[in-house]
Amino acid sequence: MLIIKSAEFIKSGTDETHYPDPIGLEYLFLGRSNVGKSSLINAILNRKSLARTSREPGKTVTLNFFLVNEQFYLVDAPGYGYARRSHTQIETFQKMITRYLQKRDELRRVFLLIDMKVGATRDDIEMYQYLSRFNLEMVIILTKMDKCNQSERIKNVAKIKQDLENFDIKMIQTSSDAKRGIDKILEIFEEDLHEQSSDHGGFDE
């Protein structure tokens, strides 16, 4: 399993003129406001407050780039579905995400976060359908699994798959507080990095 040796915030951006220079693979994390995205990213990177939750949810519309192990970028998108967003903010968010998905060749996977207790909201379903148009590798991260008992988890997973109309999509159940499921996300990073290394004959010149 991949060991996180270093993680640092590099910069924020809204389009390709702001993005950092590409260095390798990139992973986009998307989720509804209050889904627990910042907590999950901090748990993945083994940091307490590297990714911060805005005091005004839904206000900031930028992509935040975190450099991990000096090998790949974890890209944190602002939360969607926040009721107080203006039409202008919603349009800005949509354009920003679309440009990133279309322009950033280094993007390896999209992690879409869904609250396991709440289930897939209309916003989640619309975001999933939107992302599906880009033919990207996608993983569904179910957050807050500790809020559900075993029977609720089984029922909710089945309901989410039904709502997304995809019974084969990869899902990872996580709890940021209990650090559950984090290892499975790190394994994905490790497998992708190994594949990239093999494709390029290793990292050494």
Residue, then its C-alpha position, 0 to 999 in steps of 0.5 A: m500500500l502506498i505510504i504518504k511521505s509528503a503532501e503540500f498545497i501548491k495552488s488554486g486555479t479556475d482554468e488551465t492558465h492557473y494550474p500548476d505544471p503537470i508532473g504526472l497523474e492527477y485525481l479529481f475529488l468531487g462531492r456535494s457540499n457537506v459530504g465530508k470531502s475535506s475530512l476524507i482528503n485529510a485522512i488520505l494524506n494523513r494530515k489534520s487540516l491540509a484541506r480546509t472546509s470553507r466557513e461559507p460553504g459553496k462560496t469558493v469556486t476554485l480547484n485546489f492542487f495538492l502535491v503528494n509524494e512529489q509524484f501526483y496531484l490530488v485535485d480538490a473541487p468545491g462542493y456542488g449542490y449548495a442551495r445559496r449559490s447564485h446562478t453565476q457561481i453555478e455557471t462558473f463551477q460548471k465551466m471550470i469543471t468542464r474545462y479541467l476535464q477536457k483540457r487536463d490530459e494528466l487526469r487519471r480518475v475522478f472520485l465522486l463522493i456520496d454520503m452513505k447515510v443520505g444516499a445519492t441526491r438529485d445533485d449527485i445523480e446529475m453529477y454522475q451522469y454529467l461525468s459519465r459523458f467524458n468516458l473517464e475512470m470513475v470511483i464512487i466514494l461512500t462517506k460516513m459509513d460509520k453513521c450506518n449499521q451493517s444492514e443499512r450499508i447493504k441496503n444503501v449501497a444497493k439503492i445508490k447503485q440503482d439510483l446511478e443505474n450502474f450496478d458494476i461501478k466501483m464503490i469504496q465505503t469510507s469513514s474519515d474519523a475511523k480511517r476505514g476504506i482509506d487503504k483501498i484508495l491508497e491502493i488505487f494510487e499505488e496501482d496507477l503509479h506502478e502502471q505509469s512507471s511500467d509504461h515509461g520504463g520506470f522513473d529513472e532517466 
